[in-house]
Amino acid sequence: METILMLLALMGQKLAETFTTPLFLAIYLLLFAIVAWQYKRVEDMSGKLLGTTQRSYLGAALVSTLLGLGGGCLASILLVLVGIDLLKVGIMQLWVVALLLMFINPRFLCFAYAGGLLSLASLVTGYPDIDIPQLLALVAILHMAESLLIWWNGHLNPVPIYVKKSRQVQGGFNLQKFWPLPLVALVSIGWIDTSGAGLAMPDWWPLIKGYSPENAQQVYVFIPVLAILGYGEITTTTTPGQKARESAWYLFVFSLSLLLLALAGSRWTPLIWMAALFSPLGHEMVIWMGMRAERNRPPYYVNPSRGVMILDVRPGTPAALAGLRSRDVVLSVNGIPVNRGEELTNLLKWAWQGMYLNILRNGQPLSIRLVRHNTGPVGLIPVPDDNTPRYLAFQEDTIFLAFRRWWRRLKRAS
C-alpha cells in the first residue's frame, strides 16, 4: 500500500507540473477548441434539418473537458497500476494503423481495431516487436475510461434530429461527445545496479516484468500524454439517458474482458491470440448490439393518432420555462386542435400574447400556459410528420452485417 500511495503522489506531482507548463496548456486549449468546433458542427447540422438555432456547444465542450480531467486521472492510475510501458506498445505503429483504417471507414479510427490488427501481425510475422499484452491492456483501459465518461456525460446536451428508418421519418437524438484526456504514463529509461543497497520496484505489477538483466532494476519515469476519446450514437427508440447507459455498459464489459484477457495472455501465450482477436471483434460486437437494440425496439418519438408529440425543449426558452417536456403530446392551443407539427409551430408564433396548451403527459391531461416576451424562438421542436422534407438516413454498418451480405451474394452466385 505504501508503494501505491508513493506512485499516486508522484503522478499527482507530475500532473501539477504539467498543467503549469505553458506549452501543455496551449495544446490543451487547442484540444478544447477542437472539441467545441466538433460540437458546433453537430448543432449546425441539426439546425439545418430542423430549422432551429441553438448555441450550447461552448458549455458542452467545457463540461466534456472538465470530465476529461477526471477520466484522464482514472486512466492514468490504471495504466500505472497495471504496469504499461509506453515504449513497449508501439504507439507510433498504433497511430499509423488507426489512420490507415480511417480511410477504409471513419468509424475504424479506433485503437481496438488498430491494436488487434497490430497484435495479430506481431504474432504471425514477428513485426512489429511489441509487448502485445501491454498494448491490448492500454486499449482496454482507454475504452474503460471512455465507458465511464459515456455513463457520466453521454446523455447531456443531446442534439435533436429527424431520421428515416424503415420508410418512416422519426424523431431522435444525436449523442456525440469528445473528451480530451491528460494522461500520466510510465516510460522505461534504463537500468540501475541493485546488487547493493537500493529501492526494489514493486513486484505486483501484472505486466511489467522480465526486462532487466541480472542484478539490475528497470528505471521508469512518468511522462504526460494527451489523448482524445470520442463517442457517437443515434437513438430513436429510447431516451438519451437510457441509450448512453446501455452503450456505457456494453463498452465497459468489453473493456474489462479485454483487460482480463491481456493480463491472462501475459502469463499463458495461447490466450494472447484470443485477446488479439477479441479486440476488434469484441468492439464490433458492442456496435452490433447497440444497432440491434435500435432496430428491434419500437420508435419512441413518433406522433400519436391525435395531437403532436414534442421531440425536444431547448433549455432557457419560453417552452422550457412553461414546463413543457420531451414526449409531451400537445392536443390543442387555445382550444384549437393540432395534429401536425406545422400547425403547432404556426400557432405558437403568437405565443407572446399568452396561450394555453392542452397536453397529455404520460397519459394524464394537463393545461400549460406559455408566454413569450420577445420575438425569439419558442424553443419547442415537434416530432416529424410523414412529409418532413429534411432528415437523416439511418444505415446499419457493422462487419457482421457486411459479412452476411457477402455470404448471401456468394450463395446466390453459386
NULUM-381620 format. One record per residue (C-alpha): x, y, z; residue in three letters; residue number from 1. Coordinates in nm, 3 decimals, always signed. Each point is the difference from the previous one (the first is absolute). Example, Ala and Ser with C-alpha at 12.3 -4.5 7.8 and 13.67 -1.06 7.14 Angstrom:
BEGIN
> +1.230,-0.450,+0.780,ALA,1;
> +0.137,+0.344,-0.066,SER,2;
***
This chain:
BEGIN
> +0.000,+0.000,+0.000,MET,1;
> +0.287,+0.237,+0.077,GLU,2;
> +0.140,-0.051,-0.350,THR,3;
> -0.339,+0.072,-0.158,ILE,4;
> -0.039,+0.321,+0.200,LEU,5;
> +0.352,+0.104,-0.102,MET,6;
> -0.080,-0.061,-0.367,LEU,7;
> -0.328,+0.194,+0.025,LEU,8;
> +0.181,+0.291,+0.165,ALA,9;
> +0.260,+0.005,-0.276,LEU,10;
> -0.274,-0.012,-0.265,MET,11;
> -0.182,+0.291,+0.162,GLY,12;
> +0.323,+0.199,+0.016,GLN,13;
> +0.066,-0.068,-0.368,LYS,14;
> -0.352,+0.110,-0.099,LEU,15;
> +0.035,+0.319,+0.203,ALA,16;
> +0.334,+0.077,-0.165,GLU,17;
> -0.144,-0.074,-0.342,THR,18;
> -0.296,+0.235,+0.037,PHE,19;
> +0.231,+0.287,+0.090,THR,20;
> +0.195,-0.045,-0.324,THR,21;
> -0.099,+0.264,-0.258,PRO,22;
> +0.047,-0.237,-0.295,LEU,23;
> -0.223,-0.266,+0.154,PHE,24;
> -0.268,+0.256,+0.087,LEU,25;
> +0.009,+0.133,-0.358,ALA,26;
> -0.044,-0.351,-0.142,ILE,27;
> -0.281,-0.073,+0.245,TYR,28;
> -0.179,+0.321,-0.097,LEU,29;
> +0.039,-0.102,-0.362,LEU,30;
> -0.167,-0.334,+0.078,LEU,31;
> -0.282,+0.189,+0.173,PHE,32;
> -0.046,+0.212,-0.313,ALA,33;
> -0.011,-0.315,-0.216,ILE,34;
> -0.264,-0.156,+0.226,VAL,35;
> -0.208,+0.320,-0.006,ALA,36;
> +0.028,+0.014,-0.380,TRP,37;
> -0.121,-0.360,-0.029,GLN,38;
> -0.300,+0.075,+0.222,TYR,39;
> -0.077,+0.309,-0.208,LYS,40;
> +0.001,-0.210,-0.319,ARG,41;
> -0.252,-0.242,+0.152,VAL,42;
> -0.223,+0.288,+0.111,GLU,43;
> +0.020,+0.166,-0.342,ASP,44;
> -0.100,-0.327,-0.167,MET,45;
> -0.299,-0.031,+0.231,SER,46;
> -0.095,+0.365,-0.062,GLY,47;
> -0.004,-0.055,-0.378,LYS,48;
> -0.222,-0.305,+0.038,LEU,49;
> -0.245,+0.148,+0.249,LEU,50;
> +0.019,+0.369,-0.082,GLY,51;
> +0.104,+0.085,+0.355,THR,52;
> +0.283,+0.189,+0.161,THR,53;
> +0.184,-0.113,+0.310,GLN,54;
> +0.332,+0.109,+0.139,ARG,55;
> +0.091,-0.229,+0.290,SER,56;
> +0.321,-0.141,-0.146,TYR,57;
> +0.236,+0.207,+0.216,LEU,58;
> -0.166,-0.113,+0.323,GLY,59;
> -0.007,-0.361,-0.123,ALA,60;
> +0.370,+0.019,-0.093,ALA,61;
> +0.088,+0.142,+0.342,LEU,62;
> -0.186,-0.280,+0.181,VAL,63;
> +0.166,-0.264,-0.219,SER,64;
> +0.343,+0.151,+0.062,THR,65;
> -0.047,+0.005,+0.377,LEU,66;
> -0.126,-0.358,+0.002,LEU,67;
> +0.294,-0.093,-0.221,GLY,68;
> +0.228,+0.110,+0.284,LEU,69;
> -0.166,-0.253,+0.229,GLY,70;
> +0.008,-0.270,-0.265,GLY,71;
> +0.368,+0.070,-0.065,GLY,72;
> +0.087,-0.033,+0.369,CYS,73;
> -0.187,-0.330,+0.026,LEU,74;
> +0.159,-0.138,-0.319,ALA,75;
> +0.345,+0.110,+0.119,SER,76;
> -0.042,-0.188,+0.326,ILE,77;
> -0.102,-0.315,-0.184,LEU,78;
> +0.286,+0.032,-0.250,LEU,79;
> +0.252,+0.018,+0.283,VAL,80;
> -0.153,-0.264,+0.226,LEU,81;
> -0.031,-0.249,-0.286,VAL,82;
> +0.354,+0.083,-0.108,GLY,83;
> +0.008,+0.129,-0.357,ILE,84;
> +0.325,+0.129,-0.146,ASP,85;
> -0.080,+0.226,-0.296,LEU,86;
> +0.332,-0.084,-0.165,LEU,87;
> -0.104,-0.365,-0.024,LYS,88;
> -0.341,+0.037,-0.167,VAL,89;
> +0.088,+0.156,-0.336,GLY,90;
> -0.192,+0.326,+0.032,ILE,91;
> +0.114,+0.133,-0.339,MET,92;
> -0.094,-0.322,-0.181,GLN,93;
> -0.334,+0.002,+0.180,LEU,94;
> -0.080,+0.350,-0.126,TRP,95;
> +0.111,-0.082,-0.355,VAL,96;
> -0.224,-0.307,-0.018,VAL,97;
> -0.293,+0.193,+0.151,ALA,98;
> +0.037,+0.279,-0.258,LEU,99;
> +0.021,-0.251,-0.286,LEU,100;
> -0.317,-0.170,+0.124,LEU,101;
> -0.173,+0.341,+0.006,MET,102;
> +0.035,+0.019,-0.379,PHE,103;
> -0.198,-0.326,-0.027,ILE,104;
> -0.273,+0.128,+0.230,ASN,105;
> +0.018,+0.299,+0.240,PRO,106;
> -0.146,-0.202,+0.286,ARG,107;
> +0.305,-0.232,-0.015,PHE,108;
> +0.210,+0.283,+0.145,LEU,109;
> +0.009,-0.192,+0.326,CYS,110;
> +0.282,-0.163,+0.194,PHE,111;
> -0.205,-0.318,+0.049,ALA,112;
> +0.026,-0.078,-0.373,TYR,113;
> +0.354,+0.131,-0.045,ALA,114;
> +0.126,-0.171,+0.315,GLY,115;
> -0.154,-0.333,-0.098,GLY,116;
> +0.144,+0.008,-0.353,LEU,117;
> +0.342,+0.112,+0.126,LEU,118;
> +0.002,-0.282,+0.256,SER,119;
> -0.098,-0.262,-0.258,LEU,120;
> +0.271,+0.125,-0.238,ALA,121;
> +0.257,-0.026,+0.278,SER,122;
> -0.114,-0.350,+0.093,LEU,123;
> +0.008,-0.126,-0.360,VAL,124;
> +0.307,+0.175,-0.141,THR,125;
> +0.191,+0.119,+0.306,GLY,126;
> -0.029,+0.361,-0.118,TYR,127;
> -0.038,+0.242,+0.163,PRO,128;
> +0.192,-0.109,+0.308,ASP,129;
> -0.243,+0.111,+0.268,ILE,130;
> -0.129,-0.121,+0.335,ASP,131;
> -0.345,-0.118,-0.108,ILE,132;
> -0.154,-0.040,+0.349,PRO,133;
> +0.100,+0.355,+0.087,GLN,134;
> -0.135,+0.136,-0.329,LEU,135;
> -0.339,-0.171,+0.043,LEU,136;
> -0.014,+0.104,+0.366,ALA,137;
> +0.055,+0.359,-0.111,LEU,138;
> -0.290,-0.032,-0.247,VAL,139;
> -0.219,-0.152,+0.272,ALA,140;
> +0.073,+0.271,+0.256,ILE,141;
> -0.069,+0.284,-0.245,LEU,142;
> -0.335,-0.160,-0.093,HIS,143;
> -0.079,-0.054,+0.368,MET,144;
> +0.053,+0.371,+0.064,ALA,145;
> -0.217,+0.074,-0.303,GLU,146;
> -0.282,-0.220,+0.133,SER,147;
> -0.002,+0.190,+0.329,LEU,148;
> +0.001,+0.335,-0.179,LEU,149;
> -0.294,-0.115,-0.214,ILE,150;
> -0.186,-0.096,+0.320,TRP,151;
> +0.065,+0.341,+0.156,TRP,152;
> -0.021,+0.226,-0.304,ASN,153;
> -0.136,-0.186,-0.303,GLY,154;
> -0.361,+0.110,+0.052,HIS,155;
> +0.064,+0.369,+0.068,LEU,156;
> -0.082,+0.261,-0.267,ASN,157;
> -0.154,-0.248,-0.246,PRO,158;
> -0.052,+0.147,-0.346,VAL,159;
> -0.350,-0.058,-0.146,PRO,160;
> -0.016,-0.140,-0.354,ILE,161;
> -0.245,-0.151,-0.248,TYR,162;
> +0.087,-0.349,-0.124,VAL,163;
> -0.157,-0.220,-0.266,LYS,164;
> -0.017,-0.364,+0.107,LYS,165;
> -0.211,-0.279,-0.146,SER,166;
> -0.157,+0.250,-0.246,ARG,167;
> -0.121,+0.216,+0.289,GLN,168;
> +0.138,+0.336,+0.111,VAL,169;
> +0.053,-0.007,+0.375,GLN,170;
> +0.128,+0.238,+0.261,GLY,171;
> +0.320,-0.079,+0.181,GLY,172;
> +0.317,+0.134,+0.158,PHE,173;
> +0.361,+0.009,-0.108,ASN,174;
> +0.222,-0.087,+0.296,LEU,175;
> +0.348,+0.111,-0.095,GLN,176;
> +0.269,+0.074,+0.253,LYS,177;
> +0.374,+0.067,+0.006,PHE,178;
> +0.225,+0.003,+0.305,TRP,179;
> +0.362,+0.128,+0.010,PRO,180;
> +0.190,-0.217,+0.250,LEU,181;
> +0.323,+0.107,+0.171,PRO,182;
> +0.183,-0.322,+0.088,LEU,183;
> +0.308,-0.088,+0.201,VAL,184;
> +0.172,-0.317,-0.119,ALA,185;
> +0.312,-0.202,+0.075,LEU,186;
> +0.302,-0.008,-0.231,VAL,187;
> +0.311,-0.212,+0.059,SER,188;
> +0.331,+0.187,-0.026,ILE,189;
> +0.259,-0.266,+0.094,GLY,190;
> +0.129,-0.205,+0.291,TRP,191;
> +0.179,+0.053,+0.328,ILE,192;
> +0.214,-0.247,+0.191,ASP,193;
> -0.187,-0.133,+0.302,THR,194;
> +0.262,-0.252,+0.117,SER,195;
> +0.065,+0.231,+0.292,GLY,196;
> -0.239,+0.224,+0.188,ALA,197;
> -0.293,+0.134,-0.200,GLY,198;
> -0.373,+0.034,-0.019,LEU,199;
> -0.163,-0.305,-0.159,ALA,200;
> -0.278,+0.069,-0.247,MET,201;
> -0.345,-0.145,+0.080,PRO,202;
> -0.037,-0.368,-0.088,ASP,203;
> -0.379,+0.019,-0.030,TRP,204;
> -0.002,+0.164,-0.342,TRP,205;
> -0.194,-0.241,-0.220,PRO,206;
> +0.169,+0.085,-0.330,LEU,207;
> +0.340,+0.162,+0.060,ILE,208;
> +0.241,-0.285,+0.049,LYS,209;
> +0.303,-0.174,-0.146,GLY,210;
> +0.168,+0.300,-0.163,TYR,211;
> +0.302,+0.051,+0.225,SER,212;
> +0.328,-0.189,-0.009,PRO,213;
> +0.114,-0.191,+0.309,GLU,214;
> +0.065,+0.211,+0.310,ASN,215;
> -0.151,+0.304,-0.169,ALA,216;
> -0.324,+0.188,+0.041,GLN,217;
> -0.204,+0.171,-0.271,GLN,218;
> -0.033,+0.377,+0.045,VAL,219;
> -0.323,+0.176,-0.096,TYR,220;
> -0.108,+0.361,-0.022,VAL,221;
> -0.341,+0.160,-0.033,PHE,222;
> -0.074,+0.193,-0.318,ILE,223;
> -0.312,+0.204,-0.090,PRO,224;
> -0.210,-0.115,-0.295,VAL,225;
> -0.307,+0.155,-0.161,LEU,226;
> -0.278,-0.202,-0.163,ALA,227;
> -0.353,+0.059,-0.127,ILE,228;
> -0.279,-0.251,+0.047,LEU,229;
> -0.320,+0.017,-0.202,GLY,230;
> -0.350,-0.145,+0.009,TYR,231;
> -0.272,+0.024,-0.262,GLY,232;
> -0.341,-0.163,-0.021,GLU,233;
> -0.354,+0.072,-0.118,ILE,234;
> -0.304,-0.103,+0.198,THR,235;
> -0.360,+0.000,-0.123,THR,236;
> -0.135,-0.279,+0.223,THR,237;
> +0.079,+0.118,+0.351,THR,238;
> +0.105,+0.304,+0.202,THR,239;
> +0.355,+0.137,-0.031,PRO,240;
> +0.067,-0.096,+0.362,GLY,241;
> -0.102,-0.362,-0.046,GLN,242;
> +0.192,-0.030,-0.327,LYS,243;
> +0.318,+0.142,+0.154,ALA,244;
> -0.021,-0.235,+0.301,ARG,245;
> -0.057,-0.296,-0.231,GLU,246;
> +0.297,+0.090,-0.220,SER,247;
> +0.221,+0.064,+0.301,ALA,248;
> -0.084,-0.341,+0.148,TRP,249;
> +0.075,-0.186,-0.325,TYR,250;
> +0.332,+0.184,-0.038,LEU,251;
> +0.099,-0.056,+0.362,PHE,252;
> -0.061,-0.376,-0.026,VAL,253;
> +0.208,-0.008,-0.320,PHE,254;
> +0.289,+0.199,+0.150,SER,255;
> +0.006,-0.201,+0.323,LEU,256;
> -0.004,-0.328,-0.196,SER,257;
> +0.283,+0.121,-0.224,LEU,258;
> +0.205,+0.111,+0.301,LEU,259;
> -0.041,-0.338,+0.171,LEU,260;
> +0.094,-0.181,-0.322,LEU,261;
> +0.310,+0.218,-0.039,ALA,262;
> +0.109,-0.066,+0.359,LEU,263;
> -0.063,-0.372,-0.038,ALA,264;
> +0.179,-0.003,-0.337,GLY,265;
> +0.311,+0.141,+0.164,SER,266;
> +0.015,-0.319,+0.204,ARG,267;
> -0.125,-0.255,-0.255,TRP,268;
> +0.090,+0.070,-0.363,THR,269;
> -0.297,-0.172,-0.173,PRO,270;
> -0.237,+0.247,+0.165,LEU,271;
> +0.172,+0.295,-0.163,ILE,272;
> -0.125,-0.124,-0.337,TRP,273;
> -0.352,+0.008,+0.140,MET,274;
> +0.056,+0.352,+0.135,ALA,275;
> +0.133,+0.123,-0.336,ALA,276;
> -0.307,-0.135,-0.180,LEU,277;
> -0.237,+0.121,+0.269,PHE,278;
> +0.122,+0.361,-0.021,SER,279;
> -0.154,+0.081,-0.343,PRO,280;
> -0.276,-0.262,+0.003,LEU,281;
> -0.114,+0.080,+0.353,GLY,282;
> -0.016,+0.371,-0.080,HIS,283;
> -0.197,-0.081,-0.314,GLU,284;
> -0.236,-0.206,+0.214,MET,285;
> -0.060,+0.303,+0.222,VAL,286;
> -0.105,+0.201,-0.306,ILE,287;
> -0.214,-0.285,-0.134,TRP,288;
> -0.185,-0.040,+0.332,MET,289;
> -0.079,+0.371,+0.010,GLY,290;
> -0.131,-0.006,-0.358,MET,291;
> -0.200,-0.315,+0.065,ARG,292;
> -0.173,+0.163,+0.296,ALA,293;
> -0.069,+0.308,-0.213,GLU,294;
> -0.140,-0.217,-0.278,ARG,295;
> -0.222,-0.229,+0.211,ASN,296;
> -0.160,+0.255,+0.233,ARG,297;
> -0.303,+0.203,-0.111,PRO,298;
> +0.052,+0.372,-0.078,PRO,299;
> -0.019,+0.224,+0.304,TYR,300;
> -0.055,+0.340,-0.159,TYR,301;
> -0.287,-0.027,-0.250,VAL,302;
> -0.332,+0.183,-0.010,ASN,303;
> -0.303,-0.174,+0.149,PRO,304;
> -0.332,-0.023,-0.184,SER,305;
> -0.107,+0.327,+0.164,ARG,306;
> +0.217,+0.299,+0.090,GLY,307;
> +0.365,+0.090,-0.055,VAL,308;
> +0.278,-0.153,+0.207,MET,309;
> +0.286,+0.223,+0.115,ILE,310;
> +0.342,-0.133,-0.093,LEU,311;
> +0.209,+0.249,+0.196,ASP,312;
> -0.024,+0.319,+0.205,VAL,313;
> +0.306,+0.224,-0.008,ARG,314;
> +0.122,+0.116,+0.345,PRO,315;
> -0.073,+0.358,+0.101,GLY,316;
> -0.266,+0.059,-0.266,THR,317;
> -0.366,+0.095,+0.060,PRO,318;
> -0.104,-0.362,-0.061,ALA,319;
> +0.241,-0.120,+0.268,ALA,320;
> -0.108,+0.274,+0.243,LEU,321;
> -0.362,-0.103,-0.055,ALA,322;
> +0.089,-0.353,+0.113,GLY,323;
> -0.037,-0.187,-0.329,LEU,324;
> +0.200,-0.322,-0.034,ARG,325;
> +0.116,-0.245,-0.261,SER,326;
> -0.275,-0.251,-0.094,ARG,327;
> -0.283,+0.230,+0.118,ASP,328;
> -0.286,-0.023,-0.251,VAL,329;
> -0.158,+0.337,-0.086,VAL,330;
> -0.373,-0.049,-0.073,LEU,331;
> -0.110,+0.361,-0.048,SER,332;
> +0.113,+0.362,+0.026,VAL,333;
> -0.263,+0.238,+0.140,ASN,334;
> -0.260,-0.263,-0.082,GLY,335;
> +0.116,-0.042,-0.361,ILE,336;
> +0.087,-0.369,-0.068,PRO,337;
> +0.343,-0.073,-0.148,VAL,338;
> +0.101,-0.320,-0.177,ASN,339;
> +0.303,+0.111,-0.198,ARG,340;
> +0.326,+0.160,+0.104,GLY,341;
> -0.047,+0.282,-0.251,GLU,342;
> -0.338,+0.089,+0.155,GLU,343;
> +0.153,+0.014,+0.347,LEU,344;
> +0.293,+0.212,-0.117,THR,345;
> -0.226,+0.252,-0.174,ASN,346;
> -0.223,+0.040,+0.305,LEU,347;
> +0.295,+0.049,+0.234,LEU,348;
> +0.127,+0.292,-0.208,LYS,349;
> -0.253,+0.207,+0.196,TRP,350;
> +0.099,-0.136,+0.339,ALA,351;
> +0.105,+0.348,+0.116,TRP,352;
> -0.370,+0.064,+0.067,GLN,353;
> -0.007,-0.296,+0.238,GLY,354;
> -0.150,-0.333,-0.099,MET,355;
> -0.139,-0.305,+0.175,TYR,356;
> +0.112,-0.340,-0.123,LEU,357;
> -0.199,-0.310,+0.078,ASN,358;
> +0.244,-0.289,+0.014,ILE,359;
> +0.029,-0.365,+0.098,LEU,360;
> +0.293,-0.093,+0.222,ARG,361;
> +0.036,-0.373,+0.066,ASN,362;
> -0.367,-0.034,-0.091,GLY,363;
> -0.112,+0.269,+0.247,GLN,364;
> -0.167,+0.323,-0.130,PRO,365;
> +0.160,+0.332,+0.097,LEU,366;
> -0.050,+0.367,-0.087,SER,367;
> +0.315,+0.213,-0.036,ILE,368;
> +0.026,+0.374,-0.058,ARG,369;
> +0.277,+0.113,-0.234,LEU,370;
> +0.110,+0.363,-0.035,VAL,371;
> +0.275,+0.144,-0.217,ARG,372;
> +0.116,+0.350,+0.089,HIS,373;
> +0.213,+0.057,-0.310,ASN,374;
> +0.028,-0.110,-0.358,THR,375;
> +0.250,-0.278,+0.071,GLY,376;
> -0.070,-0.371,-0.059,PRO,377;
> -0.257,-0.180,+0.212,VAL,378;
> +0.246,-0.286,+0.046,GLY,379;
> -0.235,-0.284,-0.084,LEU,380;
> +0.095,-0.261,-0.262,ILE,381;
> -0.284,-0.230,-0.110,PRO,382;
> +0.032,-0.360,-0.110,VAL,383;
> +0.020,-0.017,-0.384,PRO,384;
> -0.297,-0.063,-0.228,ASP,385;
> +0.000,-0.246,-0.288,ASP,386;
> +0.051,+0.286,-0.247,ASN,387;
> +0.303,+0.146,+0.178,THR,388;
> +0.235,+0.106,-0.283,PRO,389;
> +0.335,-0.026,+0.180,ARG,390;
> +0.131,-0.293,+0.199,TYR,391;
> +0.295,-0.231,+0.046,LEU,392;
> +0.003,-0.350,-0.149,ALA,393;
> +0.075,-0.265,+0.262,PHE,394;
> +0.224,-0.279,-0.122,GLN,395;
> +0.140,-0.289,+0.201,GLU,396;
> +0.372,-0.053,-0.049,ASP,397;
> +0.180,-0.289,+0.167,THR,398;
> +0.253,-0.256,-0.116,ILE,399;
> -0.247,-0.276,+0.086,PHE,400;
> -0.269,+0.145,-0.228,LEU,401;
> +0.252,+0.053,-0.280,ALA,402;
> +0.113,-0.362,+0.032,PHE,403;
> -0.360,-0.120,-0.006,ARG,404;
> -0.071,+0.200,-0.318,ARG,405;
> +0.318,-0.139,-0.158,TRP,406;
> -0.098,-0.355,+0.097,TRP,407;
> -0.346,+0.039,-0.150,ARG,408;
> +0.144,+0.131,-0.327,ARG,409;
> +0.244,-0.290,-0.006,LEU,410;
> -0.281,-0.252,+0.049,LYS,411;
> -0.210,+0.158,-0.276,ARG,412;
> +0.297,-0.002,-0.237,ALA,413;
> +0.062,-0.369,+0.065,SER,414;
***
